[in-house]
Amino acid sequence: MRKKRTHTLWIFIGTIIFFLLIVYTAVKIYNIALDETKRNHQLLQRDMADAAAAGITYYLENLANDLQLVAAFRRLQQFERDLLRDPIDDLFKHTALHGVKTIFVTDLDANLVYSPTDTIPKWVGPIVKEQIQWANNVENRGKSWYSTVWPEDIDESQNELYFVILVPLVKNSKDSVRPHSGMEPVGLVGEVVSFDWLVQKYVASINLGATGSAWIMDGRGRLLFHPKHPEMVLRDVLEMSSDCLPCHSSFDIQKHIIATDAAYGEYTVGEEPTKIMSHVPIDIQDERLVLVITTYLSEVTAILRGKFHLFFILVAIILIAIVISGLLFYYIDIKRIRAEEAHRHSEQREHLHQQIYHAAKMASIGELVDTVAHEINTPTSIIAAQADAFLLNQMGVDTRAEEIRIIKEQTRRISNYTRSLLNYSQRMPFQQEPTDISKLFVECLYLLGHRFRAHKIIVTTNFADNLPRPLVDYRQIEQVFINLLNNAIDSIDGSGKIKIDICQKREKLEKGIEITISDNGKGISEESLPHIFKPFYTTKPPSKGTGLGLSISKAIIQRHQGKISVSSTIDQGTTFCIFLPLNTKEG
């Protein structure tokens, strides 16, 4: 009874642990998917912000370049109103459709010389006066200056926002006393640009989803644009007031955004849901704008939660099933179940052993029969081909003695293959002897010469001199070489090339002989490469292959403690590489 209680207790503990593991795994999977979803959306926000920032930068640089171009006109350097009118009017016609409110020219006393309109904001004059010293600085010749953003009426923050771009207006100095004085400033040419037009063009058009928003701050911490909080425009995050407290406990996030480069993260404002965001700075000369794109986290994860809803239901069903199963086990007779299960398992094991024994026996018989058929086919074909050659050549030079020698050699090979059956049943020992691999390969090439000629295949060899003689079974290694050469021939459609390289190589701490057989045939697909050494696997038609050649070759190489590998590219060819360790006193 005590054993039964102990067993039940362990079942209960195991059920609880398994229950907790499933819950932990489900939550872990969900959190990983959630983090991945957030990160992907933040990267998408970053891409959108980068694209908008690049557009804004390009727009501002083009405006500045236009001013630089106009400032270089000699008419403007004459500084006469009539000469100024045409280039300024032409530039204004071109830029008025692209956010430019007006263009103006002033002298070095900040007096207005010419403007095609009378819509210059009042705050532009004081700004121009402040930049006279900047224009007189030689280092600023050819540069542009950008002002901060201000409303048209500086006393009304809800007005349309503008900023100014200034370029020094200079002329050549021909003073004989100061011949190297260079360009002398005579005034300033500037544009009043609509910040609201720029926002509508490059920011408001971004597709941000249902809860997304894009807003802009400047480097001083002023909010310049926010589609959901227009009342906060031109408020300074560095000067927190009491009316900010209902939404913002602090502006640490905003301060961090101003001070850092492009990044992404998440934050919470007041009682609003958590947001994820990406921000990108836009640095133009000494002015900085920061574009921020935000989206409610709940919108980003809504689809993910929908997909995981069914997942959690399934997990709950599994957990309930586990708990019910555990409770049922408590009311079942453990001893009776053990006895029945033991008896059933014993019968299953016996039945499984019989099936395995039968399958192994049938596999051995099938492999043996197919091996004999596969290996006898090669020398038989060569004998037939040589007999045909004998008949064709009997009217020419008498080579019958050589042909008869070849026939005898192939008959001997058939005998050797029959002996390999005895090797399989362990009636004959594995016979190794020091072997000249180059000489062995030359014999293989000679035996397959008729196939090379029939397929118009060019064979090139590169055998190193004075190679050591590894300890191998001559006939089995010959069998490997012939199998690989036959496969190379079969893979070549029409004429082709086969290259054989034999050299000495050290692999790790072991010396050996490396044999490389390469062809430029049709190659082997990536899907087939992992399977080509498996028994009965073949890429050839049923009439041309049994799928045993490479599996037997690999078994032979491994029996010699060697290695065989393959690399292949479709329509470019295949390379087999064999490494045979020396394993000999000579080595």
C-alpha positions as CSV (number, residue, x, y, z in Angstrom):
1,M,0.0,0.0,0.0
2,R,2.9,2.3,0.8
3,K,4.5,1.6,-2.5
4,K,1.2,2.5,-4.2
5,R,1.0,5.8,-2.4
6,T,4.6,6.6,-3.2
7,H,3.9,5.8,-6.9
8,T,0.8,8.0,-6.9
9,L,2.7,10.8,-5.3
10,W,5.4,10.7,-7.9
11,I,2.7,10.7,-10.6
12,F,1.1,13.8,-9.0
13,I,4.5,15.6,-8.7
14,G,5.4,14.7,-12.3
15,T,2.1,16.0,-13.5
16,I,2.5,19.3,-11.8
17,I,6.1,19.7,-13.1
18,F,4.9,18.8,-16.6
19,F,2.0,21.3,-16.3
20,L,4.4,24.1,-15.3
21,L,6.8,23.2,-18.1
22,I,4.1,23.5,-20.7
23,V,2.9,26.8,-19.2
24,Y,6.5,28.1,-19.2
25,T,7.1,27.0,-22.7
26,A,3.9,28.5,-24.0
27,V,4.6,31.9,-22.3
28,K,8.3,31.7,-23.5
29,I,7.2,31.1,-27.1
30,Y,4.7,33.9,-26.9
31,N,7.2,36.4,-25.5
32,I,9.8,35.5,-28.2
33,A,7.2,36.0,-30.9
34,L,6.1,39.3,-29.3
35,D,9.7,40.6,-29.1
36,E,10.3,39.6,-32.7
37,T,7.1,41.3,-33.8
38,K,8.0,44.5,-31.9
39,R,11.5,44.6,-33.3
40,N,10.3,44.1,-36.9
41,H,7.8,46.9,-36.5
42,Q,10.4,49.2,-35.0
43,L,12.8,48.4,-37.9
44,L,9.9,49.3,-40.3
45,Q,9.4,52.6,-38.4
46,R,13.1,53.2,-38.7
47,D,13.0,52.7,-42.4
48,M,10.1,55.1,-42.8
49,A,11.8,57.7,-40.6
50,D,15.0,57.3,-42.6
51,A,13.2,57.8,-45.9
52,A,11.3,60.9,-44.6
53,A,14.5,62.4,-43.1
54,A,16.4,61.8,-46.4
55,G,13.6,63.6,-48.3
56,I,13.6,66.6,-45.9
57,T,17.4,66.8,-46.1
58,Y,17.4,66.7,-49.8
59,Y,14.6,69.3,-50.0
60,L,16.5,71.7,-47.7
61,E,19.8,71.2,-49.5
62,N,18.1,72.0,-52.8
63,L,16.7,75.2,-51.5
64,A,20.1,76.2,-50.2
65,N,21.7,75.3,-53.5
66,D,19.2,77.4,-55.4
67,L,20.1,80.4,-53.2
68,Q,23.8,79.8,-53.7
69,L,23.2,79.7,-57.4
70,V,21.3,83.0,-57.4
71,A,23.9,84.6,-55.1
72,A,26.5,83.9,-57.7
73,F,24.8,86.0,-60.4
74,R,26.7,89.1,-61.3
75,R,23.4,91.0,-61.4
76,L,22.9,90.5,-57.7
77,Q,26.5,91.5,-57.0
78,Q,25.8,94.9,-58.6
79,F,23.2,95.2,-55.8
80,E,20.7,97.3,-57.9
81,R,17.0,96.8,-57.5
82,D,16.3,96.6,-61.2
83,L,19.0,94.0,-61.7
84,L,17.8,92.0,-58.7
85,R,14.2,91.7,-59.8
86,D,14.5,89.1,-62.6
87,P,16.6,86.4,-61.0
88,I,14.8,86.7,-57.7
89,D,11.3,86.6,-59.4
90,D,12.3,83.6,-61.5
91,L,13.5,81.7,-58.4
92,F,10.4,82.6,-56.5
93,K,8.1,81.4,-59.3
94,H,10.0,78.1,-59.3
95,T,10.0,77.6,-55.5
96,A,6.6,79.1,-54.5
97,L,4.9,75.8,-55.3
98,H,7.4,74.0,-53.1
99,G,6.8,75.6,-49.7
100,V,8.7,78.9,-50.2
101,K,6.6,81.9,-48.9
102,T,8.9,84.6,-50.2
103,I,12.5,85.5,-51.1
104,F,14.3,88.6,-50.0
105,V,17.6,90.5,-50.4
106,T,19.0,92.8,-47.7
107,D,22.1,94.9,-47.4
108,L,24.7,94.5,-44.6
109,D,22.5,96.9,-42.4
110,A,19.6,94.4,-42.7
111,N,17.7,96.9,-44.8
112,L,15.3,95.2,-47.3
113,V,16.6,95.8,-50.8
114,Y,14.1,93.6,-52.8
115,S,11.4,91.0,-52.3
116,P,8.8,89.8,-54.8
117,T,6.1,89.9,-52.0
118,D,5.2,91.9,-48.9
119,T,4.6,88.7,-46.8
120,I,7.9,88.6,-44.8
121,P,7.2,87.8,-41.2
122,K,8.1,90.5,-38.7
123,W,10.6,88.3,-36.9
124,V,12.8,87.9,-40.0
125,G,14.3,91.3,-39.7
126,P,15.8,90.8,-36.2
127,I,17.1,87.4,-37.3
128,V,18.9,88.9,-40.3
129,K,20.5,91.6,-38.1
130,E,21.8,88.9,-35.9
131,Q,23.4,87.1,-38.8
132,I,25.3,90.1,-40.3
133,Q,28.4,89.1,-38.4
134,W,28.0,85.5,-39.6
135,A,27.9,86.8,-43.2
136,N,31.1,88.9,-42.7
137,N,33.0,85.8,-41.5
138,V,35.2,84.6,-44.4
139,E,34.8,81.0,-43.3
140,N,31.0,81.2,-44.1
141,R,31.4,82.2,-47.7
142,G,29.5,79.6,-49.8
143,K,27.6,78.3,-46.8
144,S,24.0,78.5,-45.8
145,W,22.4,79.3,-42.5
146,Y,19.1,77.9,-41.2
147,S,17.0,79.6,-38.6
148,T,14.8,77.9,-35.9
149,V,11.1,77.5,-36.7
150,W,8.7,80.2,-35.7
151,P,5.0,81.0,-36.3
152,E,4.2,83.7,-38.8
153,D,3.0,85.9,-35.9
154,I,5.5,85.2,-33.1
155,D,2.8,86.1,-30.5
156,E,0.4,83.5,-31.8
157,S,1.7,79.9,-31.6
158,Q,-1.2,78.5,-33.6
159,N,-0.2,80.3,-36.8
160,E,1.5,78.6,-39.6
161,L,5.2,77.8,-38.9
162,Y,8.1,79.1,-41.0
163,F,11.9,79.1,-41.0
164,V,14.5,81.1,-42.9
165,I,17.5,80.1,-45.0
166,L,20.2,82.7,-45.5
167,V,23.2,82.8,-48.0
168,P,25.8,85.6,-48.1
169,L,25.6,87.8,-51.2
170,V,29.2,88.6,-52.2
171,K,31.2,90.3,-55.0
172,N,34.8,90.1,-56.2
173,S,37.2,92.6,-54.6
174,K,39.6,94.2,-57.0
175,D,41.3,96.4,-54.4
176,S,44.9,96.9,-55.5
177,V,46.0,97.4,-51.9
178,R,44.3,94.1,-50.9
179,P,44.6,91.9,-54.0
180,H,44.1,88.7,-52.0
181,S,41.1,89.9,-50.0
182,G,38.8,87.6,-52.1
183,M,35.0,87.8,-52.0
184,E,33.5,90.7,-50.1
185,P,30.0,90.4,-48.6
186,V,27.5,93.1,-49.7
187,G,24.3,91.6,-48.2
188,L,22.2,88.5,-47.7
189,V,19.7,86.7,-49.9
190,G,17.2,84.5,-48.1
191,E,14.0,82.4,-48.3
192,V,11.1,82.1,-45.9
193,V,10.1,78.5,-46.0
194,S,6.8,77.0,-44.8
195,F,7.6,74.3,-42.2
196,D,4.0,73.1,-42.3
197,W,4.3,72.5,-46.1
198,L,7.4,70.5,-45.5
199,V,5.6,68.4,-42.8
200,Q,2.7,67.7,-45.0
201,K,4.9,66.8,-47.9
202,Y,7.3,64.4,-46.1
203,V,5.8,63.4,-42.8
204,A,2.0,63.5,-42.8
205,S,1.9,61.2,-45.8
206,I,3.6,58.3,-44.0
207,N,1.3,55.3,-43.6
208,L,1.3,54.8,-39.8
209,G,-1.7,52.6,-39.1
210,A,-4.7,53.3,-36.9
211,T,-2.8,54.4,-33.8
212,G,0.5,55.5,-35.3
213,S,1.8,59.1,-35.3
214,A,4.8,61.0,-36.5
215,W,6.0,64.1,-34.7
216,I,9.0,66.4,-34.8
217,M,11.1,68.2,-32.2
218,D,14.0,70.6,-32.7
219,G,17.3,70.5,-30.9
220,R,16.1,72.9,-28.3
221,G,13.3,70.5,-27.2
222,R,10.4,72.4,-28.8
223,L,7.6,70.3,-30.3
224,L,7.2,71.5,-33.9
225,F,4.6,69.1,-35.1
226,H,2.2,66.5,-33.6
227,P,-0.9,65.5,-35.4
228,K,-2.7,64.4,-32.2
229,H,-1.6,67.3,-29.9
230,P,-1.5,70.5,-32.0
231,E,-2.0,72.5,-28.8
232,M,1.5,71.4,-27.6
233,V,3.3,72.9,-30.6
234,L,6.2,75.1,-29.6
235,R,6.1,73.9,-26.0
236,D,9.5,73.2,-24.6
237,V,10.2,69.8,-23.0
238,L,13.1,71.3,-21.1
239,E,10.7,73.7,-19.3
240,M,8.1,71.4,-17.7
241,S,5.0,73.2,-16.5
242,S,2.1,72.2,-14.2
243,D,-0.3,71.6,-17.1
244,C,2.0,68.9,-18.5
245,L,1.7,66.8,-15.3
246,P,-1.6,65.0,-16.2
247,C,0.1,63.4,-19.2
248,H,3.8,63.5,-18.5
249,S,5.5,62.7,-15.3
250,S,8.8,63.7,-16.9
251,F,10.3,64.3,-20.3
252,D,13.3,62.1,-19.9
253,I,12.4,60.1,-23.0
254,Q,12.2,63.2,-25.1
255,K,15.5,64.6,-23.7
256,H,17.2,61.3,-24.5
257,I,15.8,61.4,-28.1
258,I,17.2,64.9,-28.7
259,A,20.7,63.9,-27.4
260,T,21.1,60.6,-29.2
261,D,21.5,59.3,-32.7
262,A,18.9,57.2,-34.6
263,A,17.5,54.4,-32.3
264,Y,14.3,52.7,-31.3
265,G,12.6,51.7,-28.1
266,E,9.3,51.8,-26.2
267,Y,7.7,54.2,-23.6
268,T,4.5,55.2,-21.9
269,V,2.9,58.6,-21.6
270,G,0.5,59.1,-18.7
271,E,-2.4,56.6,-18.9
272,E,-2.0,55.9,-22.6
273,P,-1.1,52.4,-23.7
274,T,2.6,51.5,-24.2
275,K,4.1,52.8,-27.4
276,I,6.9,51.6,-29.5
277,M,8.9,54.2,-31.5
278,S,11.9,54.9,-33.7
279,H,13.6,58.3,-34.1
280,V,16.0,59.7,-36.6
281,P,17.9,63.0,-36.3
282,I,18.0,65.5,-39.2
283,D,21.1,67.7,-38.8
284,I,21.3,70.7,-41.1
285,Q,24.4,72.9,-40.4
286,D,24.0,73.8,-36.7
287,E,20.2,73.1,-36.5
288,R,18.8,69.7,-35.5
289,L,15.4,68.3,-36.1
290,V,14.3,64.9,-34.7
291,L,11.6,62.9,-36.5
292,V,9.9,60.4,-34.2
293,I,7.4,57.7,-35.3
294,T,5.3,56.0,-32.7
295,T,2.6,53.2,-32.6
296,Y,0.6,51.7,-29.8
297,L,2.1,48.3,-28.9
298,S,-1.4,46.9,-28.7
299,E,-2.0,47.6,-32.4
300,V,1.3,45.9,-33.4
301,T,0.6,42.8,-31.3
302,A,-3.1,42.5,-32.2
303,I,-2.6,40.1,-35.0
304,L,-0.1,38.1,-33.0
305,R,-2.6,37.8,-30.1
306,G,-5.2,36.6,-32.5
307,K,-3.0,33.9,-33.8
308,F,-1.9,32.8,-30.3
309,H,-5.5,32.7,-29.1
310,L,-6.0,29.3,-30.6
311,F,-2.5,28.2,-29.4
312,F,-3.4,29.0,-25.8
313,I,-6.7,27.3,-26.1
314,L,-4.9,24.2,-27.4
315,V,-2.4,24.4,-24.5
316,A,-5.2,24.7,-22.0
317,I,-6.9,21.6,-23.5
318,I,-3.7,19.7,-23.2
319,L,-3.2,20.8,-19.6
320,I,-6.7,19.8,-18.7
321,A,-6.2,16.5,-20.4
322,I,-3.0,15.9,-18.4
323,V,-4.6,16.8,-15.1
324,I,-7.6,14.5,-15.8
325,S,-5.3,11.7,-16.8
326,G,-3.3,12.2,-13.6
327,L,-6.4,12.0,-11.5
328,L,-7.6,8.9,-13.3
329,F,-4.3,7.2,-12.6
330,Y,-5.0,7.6,-8.9
331,Y,-8.1,5.4,-9.1
332,I,-6.6,2.6,-11.3
333,D,-5.1,-0.6,-10.0
334,I,-1.4,0.0,-10.5
335,K,-0.3,-3.6,-10.0
336,R,-2.8,-5.0,-12.5
337,I,-1.8,-2.4,-15.1
338,R,1.9,-3.2,-14.6
339,A,1.3,-6.9,-15.1
340,E,-0.8,-6.3,-18.2
341,E,1.7,-3.8,-19.6
342,A,4.7,-6.0,-18.9
343,H,3.0,-9.0,-20.6
344,R,2.0,-6.8,-23.6
345,H,5.5,-5.2,-23.9
346,S,7.1,-8.7,-23.8
347,E,5.0,-9.8,-26.7
348,Q,5.7,-6.6,-28.6
349,R,9.4,-6.9,-28.1
350,E,9.4,-10.6,-29.2
351,H,7.4,-9.6,-32.3
352,L,9.6,-6.7,-33.0
353,H,12.8,-8.8,-32.7
354,Q,11.3,-11.3,-35.1
355,Q,10.5,-8.5,-37.6
356,I,14.0,-6.9,-37.2
357,Y,15.7,-10.3,-37.7
358,H,13.5,-11.0,-40.8
359,A,14.1,-7.5,-42.2
360,A,17.9,-7.8,-41.7
361,K,17.9,-11.2,-43.3
362,M,15.9,-10.0,-46.3
363,A,18.1,-6.9,-46.6
364,S,21.2,-9.0,-46.6
365,I,20.0,-11.4,-49.2
366,G,18.7,-8.5,-51.4
367,E,22.0,-6.6,-51.1
368,L,24.0,-9.8,-51.8
369,V,22.0,-10.6,-54.9
370,D,22.0,-7.0,-56.2
371,T,25.7,-6.7,-55.5
372,V,26.5,-9.8,-57.5
373,A,24.4,-8.5,-60.4
374,H,25.8,-5.0,-60.2
375,E,29.5,-6.1,-60.1
376,I,29.2,-8.9,-62.7
377,N,27.6,-6.4,-65.2
378,T,30.7,-4.3,-65.5
379,P,33.3,-6.9,-66.5
380,T,30.7,-8.7,-68.7
381,S,30.1,-5.5,-70.6
382,I,33.9,-5.0,-71.1
383,I,34.3,-8.6,-72.3
384,A,31.5,-8.0,-74.8
385,A,33.0,-4.8,-76.0
386,Q,36.4,-6.3,-76.4
387,A,35.0,-9.2,-78.3
388,D,33.3,-6.7,-80.6
389,A,36.6,-4.9,-81.0
390,F,38.3,-8.2,-81.9
391,L,35.7,-8.9,-84.6
392,L,36.0,-5.4,-86.0
393,N,39.8,-5.4,-86.1
394,Q,40.4,-9.0,-87.4
395,M,40.9,-7.6,-90.9
396,G,43.6,-5.2,-89.8
397,V,46.7,-5.5,-87.8
398,D,46.9,-8.7,-85.8
399,T,46.3,-7.8,-82.2
400,R,44.6,-11.0,-81.1
401,A,47.1,-11.8,-78.5
402,E,46.5,-8.5,-76.7
403,E,42.7,-8.9,-77.0
404,I,42.8,-12.5,-75.6
405,R,44.9,-11.1,-72.7
406,I,42.2,-8.6,-72.0
407,I,39.5,-11.3,-72.1
408,K,41.5,-13.4,-69.7
409,E,41.9,-10.4,-67.4
410,Q,38.2,-9.8,-67.3
411,T,37.5,-13.4,-66.7
412,R,39.9,-13.2,-63.7
413,R,37.9,-10.1,-62.5
414,I,34.7,-12.1,-62.6
415,S,36.5,-14.8,-60.4
416,N,37.6,-12.0,-58.0
417,Y,34.0,-10.7,-57.7
418,T,32.8,-14.2,-56.9
419,R,35.4,-14.4,-54.2
420,S,34.0,-11.2,-52.8
421,L,30.9,-13.2,-51.9
422,L,33.1,-15.3,-49.6
423,N,34.5,-12.2,-48.1
424,Y,31.0,-11.1,-47.3
425,S,30.4,-14.4,-45.4
426,Q,33.9,-14.0,-43.8
427,R,35.2,-17.1,-45.4
428,M,38.2,-15.2,-46.9
429,P,40.4,-12.8,-45.0
430,F,40.7,-9.1,-46.0
431,Q,43.9,-9.2,-48.0
432,Q,46.0,-6.0,-48.0
433,E,49.4,-5.4,-49.6
434,P,51.5,-2.4,-50.5
435,T,50.1,-1.1,-53.8
436,D,51.1,1.4,-56.4
437,I,48.0,3.5,-56.6
438,S,49.0,5.2,-59.9
439,K,49.7,1.9,-61.6
440,L,46.3,0.5,-60.3
441,F,44.5,3.6,-61.7
442,V,46.3,3.3,-65.1
443,E,44.9,-0.3,-65.3
444,C,41.4,0.9,-64.6
445,L,41.7,3.6,-67.3
446,Y,42.9,1.0,-69.8
447,L,40.0,-1.4,-68.9
448,L,37.5,1.4,-69.4
449,G,39.2,2.8,-72.5
450,H,36.4,1.6,-74.9
451,R,33.8,3.6,-72.9
452,F,35.9,6.8,-73.0
453,R,36.3,6.5,-76.7
454,A,32.6,5.6,-77.3
455,H,31.5,8.7,-75.4
456,K,34.3,10.9,-76.8
457,I,35.6,11.7,-73.3
458,I,39.0,13.3,-72.8
459,V,40.8,11.9,-69.7
460,T,43.6,13.9,-68.2
461,T,45.8,12.6,-65.3
462,N,48.1,14.3,-62.9
463,F,50.0,11.7,-60.8
464,A,52.7,12.9,-58.4
465,D,56.1,11.2,-58.7
466,N,57.5,8.8,-56.1
467,L,54.2,8.2,-54.3
468,P,54.4,5.9,-51.2
469,R,52.6,2.5,-51.5
470,P,49.6,2.4,-49.1
471,L,48.5,-0.9,-47.7
472,V,45.2,-1.8,-49.5
473,D,43.2,-4.6,-51.0
474,Y,44.1,-4.3,-54.6
475,R,40.9,-5.7,-56.1
476,Q,38.5,-3.8,-53.7
477,I,40.2,-0.4,-54.4
478,E,40.1,-1.2,-58.1
479,Q,36.4,-1.8,-57.7
480,V,36.0,1.6,-56.1
481,F,37.9,3.4,-58.9
482,I,35.9,1.6,-61.7
483,N,32.6,2.5,-60.0
484,L,33.5,6.2,-59.8
485,L,34.8,6.3,-63.3
486,N,31.6,4.6,-64.6
487,N,29.5,7.1,-62.7
488,A,31.5,10.0,-64.2
489,I,31.0,8.6,-67.7
490,D,27.3,8.2,-67.2
491,S,26.9,11.8,-66.0
492,I,28.4,13.3,-69.2
493,D,26.1,13.9,-72.0
494,G,28.0,13.8,-75.3
495,S,31.7,14.7,-75.2
496,G,33.3,15.8,-71.9
497,K,36.3,15.7,-69.7
498,I,37.4,13.7,-66.7
499,K,40.4,14.7,-64.6
500,I,42.3,12.5,-62.2
501,D,44.7,13.8,-59.6
502,I,46.8,11.6,-57.3
503,C,49.1,13.2,-54.7
504,Q,50.5,12.7,-51.2
505,K,48.6,14.5,-48.5
506,R,48.7,14.9,-44.7
507,E,45.3,15.0,-43.1
508,K,45.6,16.1,-39.4
509,L,48.4,13.9,-38.1
510,E,48.0,11.1,-40.7
511,K,49.8,10.8,-44.0
512,G,48.1,9.3,-47.0
513,I,47.3,9.3,-50.7
514,E,44.6,11.6,-52.0
515,I,42.8,10.6,-55.2
516,T,40.5,13.2,-56.9
517,I,38.2,12.3,-59.8
518,S,36.4,15.3,-61.4
519,D,34.1,15.5,-64.4
520,N,32.2,18.3,-66.1
521,G,28.9,16.3,-66.4
522,K,25.4,17.3,-65.4
523,G,26.2,17.3,-61.6
524,I,24.1,16.1,-58.6
525,S,21.4,18.2,-57.0
526,E,21.7,19.5,-53.5
527,E,18.7,17.4,-52.5
528,S,20.3,14.2,-53.7
529,L,23.9,14.8,-52.3
530,P,23.1,13.6,-48.7
531,H,21.6,10.3,-50.0
532,I,24.0,9.1,-52.7
533,F,26.0,6.8,-50.4
534,K,22.8,5.1,-49.1
535,P,22.2,1.5,-50.4
536,F,19.7,1.3,-53.3
537,Y,19.6,5.1,-53.8
538,T,20.3,6.1,-57.4
539,T,19.8,9.1,-59.7
540,K,20.1,6.9,-62.8
541,P,17.1,5.3,-64.6
542,P,16.2,1.8,-63.2
543,S,17.8,0.2,-66.3
544,K,21.2,1.8,-65.7
545,G,21.8,1.6,-61.9
546,T,21.0,-0.4,-58.8
547,G,22.0,2.2,-56.3
548,L,24.8,0.0,-54.8
549,G,27.9,1.3,-56.4
550,L,28.6,4.2,-54.2
551,S,27.4,2.5,-51.0
552,I,29.8,-0.4,-51.7
553,S,32.6,2.1,-52.5
554,K,32.1,4.0,-49.3
555,A,32.1,0.7,-47.3
556,I,35.4,-0.4,-48.9
557,I,37.1,3.0,-48.3
558,Q,35.9,3.0,-44.6
559,R,37.2,-0.6,-44.3
560,H,40.6,0.8,-45.3
561,Q,40.2,3.6,-42.6
562,G,40.0,6.1,-45.4
563,K,37.5,8.8,-46.3
564,I,35.4,9.6,-49.4
565,S,33.6,12.9,-50.0
566,V,31.8,14.5,-52.9
567,S,31.0,18.0,-54.1
568,S,28.8,18.9,-57.1
569,T,27.2,21.8,-58.9
570,I,24.3,21.3,-61.3
571,D,25.4,21.6,-65.0
572,Q,29.1,22.1,-63.9
573,G,30.2,18.7,-62.7
574,T,31.0,16.5,-59.8
575,T,34.2,15.8,-57.8
576,F,34.9,12.7,-55.7
577,C,37.8,12.9,-53.3
578,I,39.3,9.8,-51.6
579,F,41.9,9.8,-48.8
580,L,43.7,6.5,-48.2
581,P,46.0,6.4,-45.1
582,L,49.4,4.8,-45.7
583,N,49.1,2.2,-42.9
584,T,52.4,0.7,-44.2
585,K,55.9,0.3,-43.0
586,E,57.1,2.2,-46.2
587,G,55.0,5.2,-45.2
